[in-house]
């Protein structure tokens, strides 16, 4: 997409804060402002940031439940099918469907599916892996707390003329950002 | 969001000492990754490789000649290899306990040790898995015949056997532990990527970090995942050693056929695992200069857990004797008297001394906080827990119901050499881990540091303002 124009696409304006408390306050103000697209970037998960950003609770627990249920069912079906239908074999004088003996494998399958399903869904929701992403500032994984107000996307850009780089920068500074810079898209978004 | 703020006056426990800032965390933890390994590392690594080479060579000779080179014979069909399997799986349990159970209990001190403990878990399980496979004598068949897959024999595995439950339990345990560990590594891999100057290093860590950029929208799902994985790993870790104990407990052999085995095995596993964590961390914090992160307070807490789980294990030993007497079964009574006072009395008393008596020194604060004492105790616990499995496996088998079937089991040097080789294998992985991955979870440590300002000019300060909710 970058190749369409030689001018790099403006991805957004990012402000740096040295303190997570300041960032929390600033983020809450941006949430209540007219900029719909923004995100905080932090070296570690900052408590209270989800509320400050107005994020909803992650839907991942539902994925875990569904995946766990699937694993449990498949674990039972595998054992039932092999022991009762495909090759019924009397072992230790027990019934073919000796389900109490199947519980450990069902349990392990539940955990296996639930765990891998959850991580898979987390990757999907977070857009990982994405190796084209470049670190727009290496200090974020070190000690800087950043807040980015994102420019409208390529499609929206034609309609939304209102994104003024300078005004956004001023706004971030008024929120306490000690450093502000514009970020240009490099396969990031 | 309310604008009111209140000043909190509590002073949280200082988990990182030495006035470290976020920048110091990155520098200190990443330093070993970014320099050429020191001589000491190479010496350790070469010793580990040679030890593993010895074990692998002996295993190769064993595959060619058959299992007869081992000390196994009737009635001891199980020997050192099964002891090693249970021992290594047990070692792994402390890692999951630290990463999952302590996380659910909100024990923030775990952040300093969880990465290395989880690494230990993974490598210990990898070591454990070698043994049942080579114990078959034909590992190239065992590796696939253990799994239920459609085959030309039209046969399925026996789902009613605890040995097969083991395949599922240990397999799931390994997969989930590895996943949990990797998820925890992602933010730190991004840190290493962002620090990288060398382009090859940059490329490798860019791929490994999956493009992580610390976005809070990502953190939100990430933290949810982390919590869920901790919640899943907790029952998982309890199930794994329970299932391992079923290998014994579902048999009819006196000394194995007891209901106490699952909790007793799990407690023992945590006990031995924590001892191994202390052994490894005492060395690692010294070599990699991480004393401000893995502090004496951390080690003291681990020593307390070692003592507590040691006493649970001690209780299990005595409870077994009581039940053997109380059951009224002469075979059961004989098995236990024979265990403590029979031909393997020496193994039994090594076990009791190392696991029950020696950890009692941790009643004293001085001992809990003394590096030499805890190092020696942790080594004794490792030895003692190895002997516990030896006692369980060997003494119950060597004298079963018929005296004509009795024999004194003596391992050969193939048994010992391959056992030694397994330590080499474990340490190869652990040493490589120390060189290529951050040994401390940097992102998690930063979250519990209470650094006032992150610009590198301030030391830790008490938490100041917290926005009041509601």
HADDOCK unambig.tbl for C-alpha pairs under 7 A between the chains (distance, minus, plus):
assign (segid A and resid 18 and name CA) (segid B and resid 453 and name CA) 6.08 0.50 0.50
assign (segid A and resid 18 and name CA) (segid B and resid 454 and name CA) 5.42 0.50 0.50
assign (segid A and resid 18 and name CA) (segid B and resid 455 and name CA) 6.28 0.50 0.50
assign (segid A and resid 19 and name CA) (segid B and resid 453 and name CA) 5.71 0.50 0.50
assign (segid A and resid 19 and name CA) (segid B and resid 454 and name CA) 6.45 0.50 0.50
assign (segid A and resid 28 and name CA) (segid B and resid 1 and name CA) 6.87 0.50 0.50
assign (segid A and resid 39 and name CA) (segid B and resid 215 and name CA) 6.50 0.50 0.50
assign (segid A and resid 39 and name CA) (segid B and resid 216 and name CA) 6.42 0.50 0.50
assign (segid A and resid 39 and name CA) (segid B and resid 217 and name CA) 6.85 0.50 0.50
assign (segid A and resid 40 and name CA) (segid B and resid 215 and name CA) 5.72 0.50 0.50
assign (segid A and resid 40 and name CA) (segid B and resid 216 and name CA) 5.24 0.50 0.50
assign (segid A and resid 41 and name CA) (segid B and resid 214 and name CA) 5.00 0.50 0.50
assign (segid A and resid 41 and name CA) (segid B and resid 215 and name CA) 4.35 0.50 0.50
assign (segid A and resid 41 and name CA) (segid B and resid 216 and name CA) 5.69 0.50 0.50
assign (segid A and resid 42 and name CA) (segid B and resid 214 and name CA) 5.31 0.50 0.50
assign (segid A and resid 42 and name CA) (segid B and resid 215 and name CA) 6.60 0.50 0.50
assign (segid A and resid 42 and name CA) (segid B and resid 216 and name CA) 6.87 0.50 0.50
assign (segid A and resid 43 and name CA) (segid B and resid 214 and name CA) 6.05 0.50 0.50
assign (segid A and resid 43 and name CA) (segid B and resid 443 and name CA) 6.22 0.50 0.50
assign (segid A and resid 44 and name CA) (segid B and resid 443 and name CA) 5.01 0.50 0.50
assign (segid A and resid 44 and name CA) (segid B and resid 444 and name CA) 6.65 0.50 0.50
assign (segid A and resid 44 and name CA) (segid B and resid 446 and name CA) 6.59 0.50 0.50
assign (segid A and resid 44 and name CA) (segid B and resid 447 and name CA) 5.86 0.50 0.50
assign (segid A and resid 45 and name CA) (segid B and resid 216 and name CA) 6.98 0.50 0.50
assign (segid A and resid 45 and name CA) (segid B and resid 219 and name CA) 5.86 0.50 0.50
assign (segid A and resid 50 and name CA) (segid B and resid 220 and name CA) 6.86 0.50 0.50
assign (segid A and resid 58 and name CA) (segid B and resid 220 and name CA) 6.72 0.50 0.50
assign (segid A and resid 58 and name CA) (segid B and resid 221 and name CA) 5.61 0.50 0.50
assign (segid A and resid 58 and name CA) (segid B and resid 224 and name CA) 6.65 0.50 0.50
assign (segid A and resid 60 and name CA) (segid B and resid 224 and name CA) 6.87 0.50 0.50
assign (segid A and resid 79 and name CA) (segid B and resid 159 and name CA) 6.67 0.50 0.50
assign (segid A and resid 82 and name CA) (segid B and resid 156 and name CA) 6.52 0.50 0.50
assign (segid A and resid 101 and name CA) (segid B and resid 160 and name CA) 5.29 0.50 0.50
assign (segid A and resid 102 and name CA) (segid B and resid 159 and name CA) 6.57 0.50 0.50
assign (segid A and resid 102 and name CA) (segid B and resid 160 and name CA) 6.76 0.50 0.50
assign (segid A and resid 104 and name CA) (segid B and resid 165 and name CA) 6.26 0.50 0.50
assign (segid A and resid 105 and name CA) (segid B and resid 165 and name CA) 5.87 0.50 0.50
assign (segid A and resid 105 and name CA) (segid B and resid 168 and name CA) 6.19 0.50 0.50
assign (segid A and resid 108 and name CA) (segid B and resid 168 and name CA) 6.30 0.50 0.50
assign (segid A and resid 108 and name CA) (segid B and resid 169 and name CA) 5.82 0.50 0.50
assign (segid A and resid 108 and name CA) (segid B and resid 172 and name CA) 6.29 0.50 0.50
assign (segid A and resid 111 and name CA) (segid B and resid 232 and name CA) 6.24 0.50 0.50
assign (segid A and resid 112 and name CA) (segid B and resid 172 and name CA) 5.66 0.50 0.50
assign (segid A and resid 112 and name CA) (segid B and resid 176 and name CA) 6.66 0.50 0.50
assign (segid A and resid 115 and name CA) (segid B and resid 176 and name CA) 6.50 0.50 0.50
assign (segid A and resid 115 and name CA) (segid B and resid 229 and name CA) 6.12 0.50 0.50
assign (segid A and resid 115 and name CA) (segid B and resid 232 and name CA) 6.95 0.50 0.50
assign (segid A and resid 118 and name CA) (segid B and resid 225 and name CA) 6.42 0.50 0.50
assign (segid A and resid 119 and name CA) (segid B and resid 225 and name CA) 6.52 0.50 0.50
assign (segid A and resid 122 and name CA) (segid B and resid 221 and name CA) 6.09 0.50 0.50
assign (segid A and resid 122 and name CA) (segid B and resid 222 and name CA) 6.72 0.50 0.50
assign (segid A and resid 122 and name CA) (segid B and resid 225 and name CA) 6.78 0.50 0.50
assign (segid A and resid 126 and name CA) (segid B and resid 218 and name CA) 5.35 0.50 0.50
assign (segid A and resid 128 and name CA) (segid B and resid 210 and name CA) 5.83 0.50 0.50
assign (segid A and resid 128 and name CA) (segid B and resid 211 and name CA) 6.62 0.50 0.50
assign (segid A and resid 129 and name CA) (segid B and resid 210 and name CA) 4.23 0.50 0.50
assign (segid A and resid 129 and name CA) (segid B and resid 211 and name CA) 5.90 0.50 0.50
assign (segid A and resid 130 and name CA) (segid B and resid 210 and name CA) 5.70 0.50 0.50
assign (segid A and resid 130 and name CA) (segid B and resid 211 and name CA) 5.00 0.50 0.50
assign (segid A and resid 131 and name CA) (segid B and resid 206 and name CA) 6.52 0.50 0.50
assign (segid A and resid 131 and name CA) (segid B and resid 207 and name CA) 6.12 0.50 0.50
assign (segid A and resid 131 and name CA) (segid B and resid 210 and name CA) 5.92 0.50 0.50
assign (segid A and resid 131 and name CA) (segid B and resid 211 and name CA) 5.08 0.50 0.50
assign (segid A and resid 133 and name CA) (segid B and resid 211 and name CA) 5.54 0.50 0.50
assign (segid A and resid 135 and name CA) (segid B and resid 194 and name CA) 6.92 0.50 0.50
assign (segid A and resid 135 and name CA) (segid B and resid 213 and name CA) 6.54 0.50 0.50
assign (segid A and resid 138 and name CA) (segid B and resid 194 and name CA) 4.87 0.50 0.50
assign (segid A and resid 141 and name CA) (segid B and resid 190 and name CA) 6.84 0.50 0.50
assign (segid A and resid 141 and name CA) (segid B and resid 191 and name CA) 5.03 0.50 0.50
assign (segid A and resid 141 and name CA) (segid B and resid 214 and name CA) 6.81 0.50 0.50
assign (segid A and resid 142 and name CA) (segid B and resid 22 and name CA) 6.48 0.50 0.50
assign (segid A and resid 142 and name CA) (segid B and resid 23 and name CA) 6.07 0.50 0.50
assign (segid A and resid 142 and name CA) (segid B and resid 26 and name CA) 6.55 0.50 0.50
assign (segid A and resid 142 and name CA) (segid B and resid 191 and name CA) 6.67 0.50 0.50
assign (segid A and resid 143 and name CA) (segid B and resid 22 and name CA) 5.49 0.50 0.50
assign (segid A and resid 143 and name CA) (segid B and resid 23 and name CA) 6.29 0.50 0.50
assign (segid A and resid 143 and name CA) (segid B and resid 454 and name CA) 5.49 0.50 0.50
assign (segid A and resid 144 and name CA) (segid B and resid 454 and name CA) 6.88 0.50 0.50
